[in-house]
Amino acid sequence: MENKDLTNINDAAYQKLIDNITTLWGEAKSKAIAAVNTELLDANWHTGKYIVEYEQGGKQRAEYGKRLLVNLAKDLTARNGKGFNRTNLTYMRKLYLAFPKCGTLSHKLTWSHYYELLKCDNTLEMQFYYKESIKECWKVRELKRQMKSCLFQRLALSTDKAGVLALANEGHQVQTPQDIIRDPFVLEFAGLPKQKRYKESDLEKALKDHMEQFLLEMGRGFAFVGRQYSMQIGSRQFKVDLAFYHCILKCYVLIDL
């Protein structure tokens, strides 16, 4: 009896013990990753700051600056190992120039996020994706997809100059029902071959199979209700290809393909 497995005496308590320890270590790992990201981001920013300050140190250094990143890449790699190639150093320099005050950096984003953001053609576009990445908790993969699909340009086309500045400063704000649904959609994630027309059933299935990406493409606040969803309007019964519920507008959004 003394050797009886204690987990059989109070199984619920034992499972709670497992859950508590698992939660503890999960939170510890998340905090460790966040701390590492903060230190890495700050180190990249300060590296960029040191490079720019060195370049501004007079004519002699400006002349040397023509070869500065090449020489730095070689010497820093020899002393510290990987991570200091010319491309990385170029983007560290860009990071400092784009965010000259370290306090304006959001540590909710990783260095990989900033690496993509700094590829933007202009400051307004970069600021828009910066705000949206934070607001929508975009992973790097989603940020790259939205940039590739020209989300900023698509939204900017439907607004005025003041609206474009608002996009850059505040991200995409929902002010009218039309602001919630993006138009046009970019559905490259569905994996359909390029052709002028698609079968309704093929498009419907592809969107359902990639529902997470489709919800992100549609805009914010959408929840998927069902495919070929039956609805009664008055005395008539209808089937809708795709039905969604919008949590902000508190209404159904129906899509007929």
N, C-alpha and C positions, 0 to 999 in steps of 0.2 A: 504494500500500500504506500510505503514511503517513496517509492520510485515512480508513483503515478504521475503522468504528464499533467503539470499544473494548468496547461492551456485548456484541458478538458473540464477543469473545475469551474472556470469562469471565462468562457470563450469570448463573450462580449467585451469584458474588461481587457482581455489580452489583445483583441483586435483594436480597441481604442488606444492601447499602448503603442501598437504598430503604427497606427494612423498619426499619433502625436509625434513620434520620432521621425516619421517620413515627412510630415509637414515642417517640422523643425529644420531638417536638413535641406528640404526644398527651398525654404526661405533663406537659409544660410547661403546656399549656392547662388540664389538670385541676387542677394546683397553683394556677394563676392564678385559676381559678373559685373554688376553695376559699378562697384568700386574700381575694378580694373578698367572698365570703359571710361570712367571719369578721369583716371590718371593718364590713360593712353591719349585721350582727346586733349587734355591740358598739355601733355608733353609735345604733341604734334603742333598745337597752337604756339607754344613757346619756341619750338624749333623754327617755325615760320617767322616769328618775331625776331629771333636772333639773326636769321638770314637777311631780313629786310634792313635791320639796324646796321648790319655789317656793310650792306650795299650802300647805305647812306653815309658811310664814313669818309667820304672824300674822293677826289679824282683817282688816286692810285687804286683804291679799293674798287671803284667803279670799273676801271679797266680790267682788274682781276675778275670782276663779277661776270664778265663774259664767259669765263670758264669755271665760275664758282660752283655751280651745281654738279658739274662733271667731276671736279676735284673733290668736292664734299662727299659725293656718292662713293667714290673710290676709298677715300681715307676713313670715313665713318664706318663703311662696311668692313674694312680691314680691322678696325678697332672694336666694333660692337656687333658685327654679324649682320644677318639679314634685316630688311626693313628700311634701308636707306638708299635705295636706288634713286636714280635721277627723277623718275616719274613721281615717286612718293614725296621727295623733297620739293618738287614743283608744286604739288597739291598742299603741302604743309605751308608753303609760302602763300599760296592762294587763300588758304583758310585764314591766315592772319590778316591779309589785305581785305577779305570780305567781312571779317568780324574783328575789327581792330581792338575791341574791348572784350577781354576774355569772359567777363560776366554776362555777355549777351549770348554766349553759346548755350544751347540747351543740351543737357546731358541725358535727355530722354532719347536722343539720337546717337547712333554709334559713329565711329570714324568712317565706316563704310557708307553710311547715309551721306555724310558731308562730302565724301569722295565723289558721289554721284551728283549731289547738289552743285558742286563747283564746276560741273561740266556745262551748266546752263549758259545760254548765250548772253543773257542780260540779267541785271540785278533784280528787276521786277519779277521775272520768271523764277529766279532762284528763291526769292523771298516767298513767293506763292507756294512752291513745293515744300519749302522749309516749314511754313505754317501748317500746311495740310498734313505733312508727315507726322507732326506732333499731335495735331488735333485728331487725326484718324488712326493714330498708332500704326502707321504703315511700316511693314517690314521692308528691308532693302529691295527685295524682289518686286514688291508692289510699287514702290517708288519708281523703280526703273521702268516698270510697265506703264505707269501713268505718264512718265516723261516721254517715253517712246510713242505713246498714243497722242501726245500733244494736248493733254488735258487743259493746260493753261491757255493755249491758243484757241481751243474750242470754246472755252468759257469767255475769253476776252472778245471773241468775235460777236458775242451776243450782248455786249455792254459798251458803255462809252468810256472816254478817257478817265473820268473820275472813278468809274467802276473798275477799270483795270488797276488803278492805284489802290483801290479798296481790296481787290483780290490779293495784291502783293502784301498789303499791310495786315490784313485780317484773315486771309484764306477765303474759302467759298462760304459765304453767309446765306442762310435760308431766310428770305424775306417774303417771297411769294411762293405759291405752289409750283410755279414754273421753275423756280430755282432748285427744286429738289431733284427733278429728273433731268439727267444729262441728255443732250441732243446735239449731234448724233452719237450713237454708241460705237465703240470700237470692240469688236468681238473676236479678235484674233486668237484668244485663248481657247475658243471652242474647237479649234483643230480642223475646221472644215476646209476643203480645198477651195482655191480661188475660182469663182465662177460668177456669172451675172445673176443667176437665179438658183434658189435652193428649194428643195422639197420642204414643205412645212413640217413634216414629221421629223426629218433629219435635223432641222434647226432646233426644233423643240427639244429633242433628245439631247443634242449637244449642249444646249443651255442648261438643261437639268443636270447633266453630268458634271458641269462646271459651275454649279450654282453659286459657290462662294465668290468666284471671280466676277460672275454676272451681277451679283448684288453690289459689289464694290464699284462696278462700272456704271450701274444705274444711278448711284448716289447714296446718300446716307439715310438711315432710318427704315430700310425695307426688311420685311420678314417674309420668307417664302411660305405660302399657304398650300398650294398644290398645283398639279398638272392635270389638264382636262377636268377642271374643277366645276362641279354642278352648282348652279345658282338659280334661284327662282326669283324672277322679276314680274311682279303682278301675278297673272295666272299662267305665265309661260315659264318653262324650264330651259335654261341655257347651259351650255358647256363652254368654259373659257380655257384657252390653251394654257395660259400661266396666270395664276392669281397670287397677289402679294398683299400684305397689309402694311400700311405705313404708320410707324409708331409715333411720328411727329404730327402728321396731319390727322391721324386717327381715322383713316378711311381705307377702303380697298382700292388697289390699283390693278386693273385687269389688262392683260396683253393678249391680243388676238393676232397670231402670226399669219 
